[in-house]
Amino acid sequence: MTMRTIRVAATMAASLSCAGVAFAASDYENTGQELARFAAAYERVQASGVHANPDEMQGTAYYQGFTMGVAVSTLQALWCPSARFTGAQVAGIVARFLANSPESWGEAPERLVVTALARVYPCNGRAPRH
C-alpha cells in the first residue's frame, strides 16, 4: 500500500469522524506540523474534558479519524500490535510521539502516525522501514 493510498484512506476516515461539522478535506494542510497541532489539542481536551472552541473540536475529531484511518490501513503491514487496540490508544501513542519529536514534524502526517505506532508495536521484533 502506498503512502498516497494511506493518506486517502485516513482523510476519508477523518472526514467521517467529523460528521455533522461543516468542513472539507481541502480545509486541511496535511502537514506534520498540523498533525502535531491537532495532537496537542487532543491531549489538552483529554486532560481537561473541555474543547476551547469549535475549531479545536473539529481539529481533534479530524486528528482522531486521521490517526485511526492510518492505523487501520497499515495494521499488520507496517505496525503489529499483539492485542486489540482502541482509537484512544492510537491517538495517545501518536500524540506522545509528536510531543517528544518536534524535529520530525516536517514529515508527511501519515508517515508520522506509522512511525509512532511501529515504535510501540514493531513487526517481527523490529520497526518496519517505509
C-alpha positions in Angstrom: 0.0 0.0 0.0 1.5 3.4 -1.0 1.6 6.4 1.4 -0.8 8.2 -1.0 -3.3 5.4 -0.6 -2.9 5.5 3.1 -3.4 9.3 3.1 -6.6 9.0 1.1 -8.0 6.3 3.4 -7.0 8.3 6.5 -8.5 11.5 5.2 -11.8 9.7 4.4 -11.8 8.3 8.0 -11.1 11.7 9.4 -13.9 13.2 7.3 -16.4 10.6 8.7 -15.3 11.3 12.3 -16.2 14.9 11.8 -19.8 14.1 10.6 -22.1 17.0 11.4 -19.3 19.5 11.3 -19.1 21.5 8.0 -15.6 21.2 6.5 -13.8 19.8 3.5 -10.6 17.8 3.4 -9.2 20.7 1.4 -9.5 22.8 4.6 -6.5 21.0 6.0 -2.8 21.4 5.2 -1.9 17.7 5.5 1.4 18.5 7.1 3.2 17.0 10.1 3.1 20.4 11.8 -0.7 20.5 11.5 -1.0 16.9 12.8 1.2 17.9 15.8 -1.0 21.0 16.5 -4.1 18.7 16.4 -2.4 16.2 18.6 -1.6 18.8 21.2 -5.2 20.0 21.2 -6.3 16.3 21.6 -4.1 15.9 24.6 -5.5 19.2 26.2 -9.0 18.0 25.7 -8.2 14.6 27.1 -6.7 16.2 30.2 -9.5 18.8 30.7 -12.5 17.2 29.1 -13.3 20.6 27.5 -13.0 21.9 24.0 -11.8 25.5 24.0 -13.6 26.4 20.8 -15.4 24.8 17.7 -12.1 24.9 15.7 -10.4 22.8 18.4 -13.3 20.4 18.4 -13.1 20.0 14.7 -9.3 19.6 14.8 -9.4 16.9 17.5 -12.1 15.0 15.6 -10.1 15.1 12.4 -7.0 14.0 14.3 -8.7 11.0 15.8 -10.2 10.0 12.4 -6.9 10.5 10.6 -4.8 8.6 13.1 -7.3 5.7 13.1 -7.5 5.7 9.3 -3.8 5.3 9.0 -3.7 2.8 11.8 -6.3 0.5 10.2 -4.9 0.8 6.7 -1.4 -0.1 7.8 -2.3 -2.7 10.5 -0.1 -5.8 10.4 1.8 -4.4 7.4 3.8 -1.5 9.0 2.9 -2.0 12.7 1.9 -5.1 14.5 0.1 -4.9 17.9 0.0 -8.1 19.9 -3.5 -7.4 21.2 -6.6 -5.4 20.4 -6.3 -1.7 20.5 -8.6 1.3 20.7 -8.8 4.6 18.8 -7.9 6.4 22.0 -4.7 4.3 22.4 -3.7 5.0 18.8 -4.4 8.7 19.2 -2.4 8.8 22.5 0.6 7.0 21.2 0.8 9.3 18.2 0.3 12.4 20.4 3.1 11.4 22.7 5.4 10.7 19.8 4.7 14.1 18.3 5.1 16.0 21.5 8.5 14.3 22.0 9.7 14.6 18.4 9.3 18.1 17.1 12.2 17.5 14.7 10.0 15.0 12.8 7.1 17.5 12.1 8.4 18.1 8.6 7.5 14.6 7.5 4.2 13.6 6.0 1.5 13.1 8.6 0.7 9.5 7.6 4.4 8.6 8.0 4.4 10.2 11.5 1.5 8.0 12.5 3.1 4.9 11.2 6.5 5.7 12.8 4.8 6.3 16.2 2.8 3.1 16.1 5.7 1.0 14.7 8.0 2.1 17.6 5.5 0.8 20.1 4.3 -2.2 18.1 7.0 -3.3 15.8 6.6 -6.1 13.3 8.8 -9.2 13.7 10.6 -7.7 16.6 11.7 -4.5 14.7 10.1 -1.4 13.4 9.4 -1.7 9.7 11.1 0.7 7.2 8.8 2.7 4.9 
